Amino acid sequence: IKKGQEGEESEIVRHAVDLIKDSKGNLSLNDCAEKLSYHPNYLSKVIKRELGITFTDMATEEKLKQAKYMLLTTEYSVAEISEKLTYNNVQNFIRFFKNNVGFTPAAFRREHRK
């Protein structure tokens, strides 16, 4: 790999990370690739190669980071947080959170606010 190419790819990853953060993790690989004018397969490979995780893992991590932050720093209900993270259904959000964190959002809030 030429030095120039490597730097260029890191920029792609930086832009992808920024888009994921701006969307609070609510961005598909296809939408991200389209915004950056790359093929989704290419973007996916570059992210995996440089960061060692998948695009989906990055989006999931961002969504969980946002959810935890809101649970610990706001008085929003779990339903309001679920809505802010663009879940159509609070149960899907609770399931997603519990599968990834091991606690329900309410239990996480109780546990970490002591």
Backbone as a chain_set.jsonl record, in Angstrom:
{"seq": "IKKGQEGEESEIVRHAVDLIKDSKGNLSLNDCAEKLSYHPNYLSKVIKRELGITFTDMATEEKLKQAKYMLLTTEYSVAEISEKLTYNNVQNFIRFFKNNVGFTPAAFRREHRK", "coords": {"N": [[0.858, -1.203, 0.0], [0.564, 2.114, -0.902], [1.743, 5.104, 0.69], [0.121, 7.424, 0.383], [-2.405, 6.386, -0.323], [-3.123, 5.057, 2.019], [-3.483, 7.13, 3.918], [-5.598, 8.405, 2.715], [-7.622, 6.495, 2.916], [-7.925, 6.418, 5.69], [-9.084, 8.85, 6.049], [-11.557, 8.395, 4.892], [-12.609, 6.604, 6.754], [-12.637, 8.263, 8.997], [-14.557, 10.161, 8.183], [-16.776, 8.468, 7.935], [-17.091, 7.665, 10.607], [-17.724, 10.153, 11.748], [-20.194, 10.655, 10.462], [-21.714, 8.563, 11.517], [-21.702, 9.277, 14.221], [-23.032, 11.772, 14.091], [-25.526, 10.9, 13.311], [-26.356, 9.616, 15.517], [-25.882, 6.912, 15.572], [-27.781, 5.912, 13.956], [-27.736, 4.973, 11.136], [-27.458, 3.473, 8.013], [-25.189, 1.191, 6.406], [-25.34, 1.404, 3.621], [-26.5, 3.984, 3.27], [-24.534, 5.58, 4.447], [-22.316, 4.988, 2.811], [-23.278, 5.982, 0.397], [-23.489, 8.735, 0.979], [-20.812, 9.312, 1.225], [-19.925, 8.755, -1.261], [-18.952, 6.167, -2.019], [-18.678, 2.658, -2.745], [-20.736, 0.442, -0.891], [-19.591, -2.091, -0.142], [-16.856, -1.603, -0.385], [-16.458, 0.473, 1.492], [-17.18, -0.882, 3.814], [-15.154, -2.877, 3.918], [-12.843, -1.284, 4.24], [-13.308, -0.048, 6.728], [-13.425, -2.314, 8.388], [-10.836, -3.306, 8.009], [-9.225, -1.2, 8.976], [-10.217, -0.546, 11.549], [-10.923, -2.884, 12.714], [-13.459, -3.664, 13.358], [-16.935, -4.111, 12.426], [-19.049, -2.085, 10.301], [-21.656, -2.099, 11.272], [-21.195, -2.79, 13.957], [-19.896, -0.45, 14.772], [-21.964, 1.438, 14.499], [-23.793, 0.382, 16.318], [-22.321, 0.612, 18.724], [-22.184, 3.401, 18.91], [-24.896, 4.059, 19.161], [-25.482, 2.824, 21.604], [-23.777, 4.258, 23.269], [-24.928, 6.802, 23.131], [-27.458, 6.206, 24.219], [-26.781, 5.351, 26.846], [-25.607, 7.696, 27.799], [-27.813, 9.478, 27.763], [-29.491, 8.129, 29.559], [-28.097, 8.426, 31.928], [-27.702, 11.15, 32.269], [-29.974, 12.639, 31.851], [-33.475, 13.254, 32.47], [-35.14, 11.958, 30.823], [-37.66, 9.641, 29.891], [-37.483, 6.072, 29.383], [-38.933, 5.468, 27.114], [-38.927, 7.964, 25.806], [-36.191, 8.267, 25.269], [-35.82, 6.09, 23.604], [-37.36, 6.934, 21.444], [-35.906, 9.238, 20.673], [-33.656, 8.015, 19.724], [-34.61, 7.012, 17.463], [-36.174, 4.612, 17.434], [-38.984, 2.7, 16.518], [-40.422, 1.443, 18.292], [-40.629, 0.971, 21.681], [-40.113, -1.426, 22.976], [-38.384, -2.77, 21.231], [-36.114, -1.191, 21.473], [-35.505, -1.582, 24.217], [-34.97, -4.323, 24.213], [-32.756, -4.409, 22.408], [-30.904, -2.864, 23.91], [-30.652, -4.376, 26.29], [-29.674, -6.804, 25.258], [-27.146, -5.992, 24.432], [-25.946, -4.719, 26.609], [-26.598, -6.059, 28.888], [-28.283, -5.315, 30.877], [-31.574, -3.966, 31.425], [-32.607, -0.763, 30.105], [-33.743, 0.784, 32.233], [-32.84, -0.589, 34.536], [-30.106, -0.282, 34.17], [-29.874, 2.501, 34.474], [-30.729, 2.8, 37.166], [-28.749, 1.277, 38.473], [-26.368, 2.688, 37.887], [-26.701, 5.215, 38.86], [-26.482, 5.461, 41.513]], "CA": [[0.0, 0.0, 0.0], [1.283, 3.387, -0.944], [1.452, 5.977, 1.825], [-0.995, 8.299, 0.037], [-3.662, 5.627, -0.261], [-3.426, 4.758, 3.414], [-4.017, 8.354, 4.506], [-6.89, 8.631, 2.067], [-8.582, 5.566, 3.506], [-8.192, 6.85, 7.052], [-10.029, 9.96, 5.932], [-12.857, 7.757, 4.65], [-13.058, 6.072, 8.037], [-12.965, 9.431, 9.846], [-15.843, 10.703, 7.719], [-17.815, 7.486, 8.29], [-17.269, 7.782, 12.058], [-18.447, 11.415, 11.972], [-21.586, 10.475, 10.028], [-22.366, 7.685, 12.5], [-21.928, 10.086, 15.429], [-24.073, 12.771, 13.793], [-26.819, 10.218, 13.19], [-26.551, 8.897, 16.788], [-25.83, 5.471, 15.293], [-28.938, 5.524, 13.153], [-27.311, 5.136, 9.753], [-27.127, 2.185, 7.401], [-23.961, 1.165, 5.615], [-25.652, 1.925, 2.279], [-26.669, 5.442, 3.345], [-23.218, 6.154, 4.731], [-21.51, 4.842, 1.594], [-23.832, 6.902, -0.587], [-23.092, 10.096, 1.369], [-19.368, 9.459, 1.012], [-19.682, 8.383, -2.665], [-18.195, 4.924, -2.146], [-19.494, 1.452, -2.767], [-20.859, -0.084, 0.478], [-18.624, -3.173, 0.117], [-15.542, -0.986, -0.215], [-16.471, 1.173, 2.778], [-17.214, -1.928, 4.826], [-13.816, -3.488, 3.986], [-11.885, -0.304, 4.772], [-13.587, 0.086, 8.167], [-13.034, -3.571, 9.03], [-9.378, -3.41, 7.973], [-8.578, -0.173, 9.797], [-10.68, -0.489, 12.94], [-11.098, -4.24, 13.223], [-14.864, -3.935, 13.661], [-17.809, -3.882, 11.279], [-19.832, -0.852, 10.281], [-22.792, -2.321, 12.172], [-20.678, -2.69, 15.332], [-19.647, 0.972, 15.039], [-23.267, 2.089, 14.671], [-24.337, -0.137, 17.58], [-21.568, 1.245, 19.818], [-22.597, 4.807, 19.01], [-26.272, 4.088, 19.669], [-25.413, 2.478, 23.029], [-23.133, 5.386, 23.945], [-25.961, 7.836, 23.219], [-28.495, 5.736, 25.148], [-26.217, 5.399, 28.204], [-25.438, 9.1, 28.151], [-29.134, 10.044, 28.081], [-30.003, 7.476, 30.764], [-27.37, 8.883, 33.117], [-27.59, 12.611, 32.402], [-31.249, 13.323, 31.611], [-34.646, 12.64, 33.118], [-35.995, 11.378, 29.785], [-38.121, 8.272, 30.126], [-36.925, 5.093, 28.448], [-39.688, 5.634, 25.861], [-38.435, 9.176, 25.14], [-34.844, 7.972, 24.757], [-36.048, 5.18, 22.481], [-37.842, 7.784, 20.351], [-34.789, 10.094, 20.241], [-32.738, 7.152, 18.973], [-35.427, 6.616, 16.299], [-36.82, 3.295, 17.472], [-40.428, 2.862, 16.341], [-41.065, 0.644, 19.317], [-39.788, 1.002, 22.882], [-39.689, -2.802, 23.29], [-37.201, -3.084, 20.414], [-34.987, -0.495, 22.106], [-35.184, -2.261, 25.48], [-34.344, -5.609, 23.831], [-31.434, -4.066, 21.86], [-30.05, -2.404, 25.009], [-30.395, -5.504, 27.191], [-28.804, -7.772, 24.568], [-25.795, -5.459, 24.297], [-25.399, -4.21, 27.868], [-26.852, -7.038, 29.938], [-29.295, -4.739, 31.76], [-32.561, -3.135, 30.734], [-32.245, 0.646, 30.299], [-34.142, 1.236, 33.575], [-31.922, -1.205, 35.5], [-28.812, 0.382, 33.96], [-29.998, 3.829, 35.086], [-30.747, 2.605, 38.633], [-27.45, 0.744, 38.892], [-25.275, 3.643, 37.71], [-27.016, 6.541, 39.412], [-26.401, 5.372, 42.98]], "C": [[0.884, 1.239, 0.0], [0.834, 4.264, 0.214], [0.227, 6.849, 1.557], [-2.341, 7.605, 0.174], [-4.09, 5.399, 1.185], [-4.068, 5.967, 4.1], [-5.407, 8.647, 3.99], [-7.961, 7.746, 2.702], [-8.919, 5.962, 4.942], [-9.182, 8.004, 7.059], [-11.443, 9.427, 5.704], [-13.435, 7.289, 5.98], [-13.446, 7.212, 8.978], [-14.317, 10.015, 9.476], [-16.997, 9.765, 8.093], [-18.128, 7.573, 9.782], [-18.06, 9.051, 12.389], [-19.923, 11.281, 11.604], [-22.358, 9.609, 11.023], [-22.67, 8.475, 13.772], [-23.051, 11.09, 15.218], [-25.462, 12.137, 13.757], [-27.202, 9.501, 14.485], [-26.612, 7.378, 16.56], [-26.962, 4.989, 14.417], [-28.664, 5.755, 11.669], [-26.973, 3.766, 9.198], [-25.811, 2.313, 6.64], [-24.224, 1.764, 4.23], [-25.797, 3.434, 2.273], [-25.333, 6.137, 3.565], [-22.356, 6.131, 3.477], [-21.975, 5.829, 0.525], [-23.403, 8.343, -0.279], [-21.618, 10.358, 1.105], [-18.958, 9.128, -0.424], [-18.728, 7.194, -2.827], [-19.169, 3.769, -2.237], [-19.554, 0.905, -1.337], [-19.842, -1.179, 0.808], [-17.233, -2.619, 0.38], [-15.454, -0.314, 1.156], [-16.4, 0.163, 3.92], [-15.821, -2.56, 5.023], [-12.796, -2.558, 4.625], [-12.068, -0.161, 6.286], [-13.099, -1.149, 8.907], [-11.504, -3.678, 9.105], [-8.73, -2.423, 8.946], [-8.96, -0.225, 11.266], [-10.88, -1.871, 13.562], [-12.526, -4.551, 13.661], [-15.71, -3.622, 12.424], [-18.495, -2.527, 11.386], [-20.981, -0.955, 11.287], [-22.363, -2.212, 13.634], [-20.433, -1.229, 15.711], [-20.96, 1.698, 15.315], [-23.902, 1.662, 15.996], [-23.656, 0.524, 18.771], [-22.005, 2.688, 20.018], [-23.995, 4.911, 19.606], [-26.281, 3.79, 21.171], [-24.794, 3.621, 23.838], [-24.154, 6.511, 24.162], [-27.016, 7.452, 24.26], [-28.0, 5.83, 26.589], [-26.085, 6.842, 28.68], [-26.783, 9.712, 28.569], [-29.713, 9.425, 29.357], [-29.37, 8.069, 32.021], [-27.417, 10.391, 33.315], [-28.902, 13.355, 32.183], [-32.335, 12.635, 32.434], [-35.595, 12.067, 32.078], [-36.427, 9.978, 30.202], [-37.441, 7.357, 29.108], [-37.631, 5.225, 27.095], [-39.201, 6.868, 25.096], [-37.048, 8.952, 24.542], [-34.959, 7.082, 23.521], [-36.476, 5.971, 21.242], [-36.705, 8.648, 19.793], [-33.77, 9.296, 19.427], [-33.452, 6.499, 17.783], [-35.829, 5.14, 16.272], [-38.301, 3.529, 17.317], [-41.147, 2.265, 17.538], [-40.129, 0.561, 20.519], [-39.295, -0.401, 23.255], [-38.449, -3.205, 22.492], [-35.957, -2.436, 21.012], [-34.549, -1.213, 23.377], [-34.457, -3.576, 25.186], [-32.918, -5.375, 23.319], [-30.467, -3.707, 22.996], [-29.669, -3.58, 25.903], [-29.462, -6.535, 26.545], [-27.36, -7.306, 24.517], [-25.143, -5.077, 25.616], [-25.588, -5.213, 29.008], [-27.859, -6.555, 30.974], [-30.375, -4.115, 30.888], [-32.121, -1.687, 30.934], [-32.577, 1.148, 31.711], [-33.198, 0.681, 34.639], [-30.542, -0.569, 35.393], [-28.812, 1.739, 34.659], [-29.945, 3.717, 36.615], [-29.366, 2.243, 39.151], [-26.356, 1.824, 38.887], [-25.545, 5.015, 38.286], [-26.92, 6.554, 40.923], [-25.426, 6.381, 43.547]], "O": [[1.813, 1.375, 0.796], [-0.309, 4.181, 0.664], [-0.623, 6.993, 2.436], [-3.292, 8.165, 0.718], [-5.265, 5.532, 1.529], [-5.083, 5.831, 4.783], [-6.284, 9.083, 4.736], [-9.069, 8.201, 2.985], [-10.071, 5.854, 5.362], [-10.013, 8.12, 7.959], [-12.408, 9.952, 6.26], [-14.598, 7.544, 6.291], [-14.46, 7.136, 9.671], [-15.128, 10.327, 10.348], [-18.062, 10.216, 8.514], [-19.294, 7.556, 10.177], [-18.966, 9.017, 13.221], [-20.797, 11.736, 12.342], [-23.515, 9.891, 11.332], [-23.759, 8.36, 14.335], [-23.923, 11.239, 16.074], [-26.451, 12.768, 14.129], [-28.247, 8.853, 14.551], [-27.311, 6.662, 17.276], [-27.091, 3.792, 14.161], [-29.275, 6.614, 11.034], [-26.276, 2.984, 9.846], [-25.386, 3.411, 6.281], [-23.415, 2.544, 3.727], [-25.28, 4.103, 1.378], [-25.042, 7.158, 2.942], [-21.739, 7.135, 3.122], [-21.158, 6.437, -0.166], [-23.001, 9.079, -1.18], [-21.221, 11.483, 0.799], [-17.779, 9.212, -0.768], [-17.821, 7.216, -3.659], [-20.334, 3.885, -1.856], [-18.54, 0.901, -0.638], [-19.29, -1.2, 1.908], [-16.517, -3.103, 1.256], [-14.486, -0.514, 1.89], [-15.644, 0.345, 4.875], [-15.373, -2.75, 6.154], [-11.984, -2.983, 5.447], [-11.091, -0.154, 7.034], [-12.435, -1.039, 9.938], [-10.949, -4.085, 10.126], [-7.79, -2.778, 9.657], [-8.125, 0.023, 12.135], [-10.991, -2.006, 14.781], [-12.774, -5.592, 14.27], [-15.252, -2.953, 11.498], [-18.508, -1.908, 12.45], [-21.243, -0.025, 12.049], [-23.067, -1.62, 14.452], [-20.726, -0.817, 16.834], [-21.053, 2.482, 16.258], [-24.477, 2.484, 16.708], [-24.321, 0.947, 19.716], [-22.175, 3.144, 21.148], [-24.246, 5.759, 20.463], [-27.009, 4.435, 21.926], [-25.232, 3.913, 24.951], [-24.228, 7.094, 25.244], [-27.417, 8.278, 25.08], [-28.713, 6.331, 27.458], [-26.413, 7.164, 29.822], [-26.876, 10.38, 29.6], [-30.354, 10.119, 30.147], [-30.029, 8.199, 33.052], [-27.192, 10.867, 34.427], [-28.943, 14.578, 32.316], [-32.12, 11.57, 33.012], [-36.732, 11.724, 32.402], [-35.652, 9.226, 30.792], [-36.895, 7.817, 28.104], [-36.993, 5.106, 26.049], [-39.077, 6.826, 23.872], [-36.77, 9.401, 23.43], [-34.277, 7.3, 22.52], [-36.01, 5.707, 20.134], [-36.561, 8.773, 18.577], [-33.104, 9.842, 18.547], [-32.944, 5.551, 17.183], [-35.824, 4.504, 15.218], [-38.84, 4.459, 17.916], [-42.323, 2.54, 17.775], [-38.981, 0.136, 20.394], [-38.195, -0.554, 23.786], [-37.569, -3.895, 23.007], [-34.887, -3.042, 21.056], [-33.355, -1.427, 23.591], [-33.457, -3.9, 25.827], [-31.984, -6.056, 23.742], [-29.338, -4.197, 23.029], [-28.497, -3.759, 26.234], [-28.571, -7.071, 27.203], [-26.443, -8.126, 24.555], [-23.918, -5.106, 25.732], [-24.826, -5.213, 29.975], [-28.246, -7.318, 31.86], [-30.117, -3.771, 29.734], [-31.339, -1.406, 31.842], [-31.777, 1.861, 32.316], [-32.799, 1.408, 35.549], [-29.88, -0.341, 36.406], [-27.857, 2.084, 35.355], [-29.207, 4.45, 37.272], [-28.876, 2.813, 40.125], [-25.516, 1.861, 39.786], [-24.69, 5.896, 38.204], [-27.245, 7.561, 41.553], [-25.238, 6.441, 44.762]]}, "num_chains": 1, "name": "protein.A"}
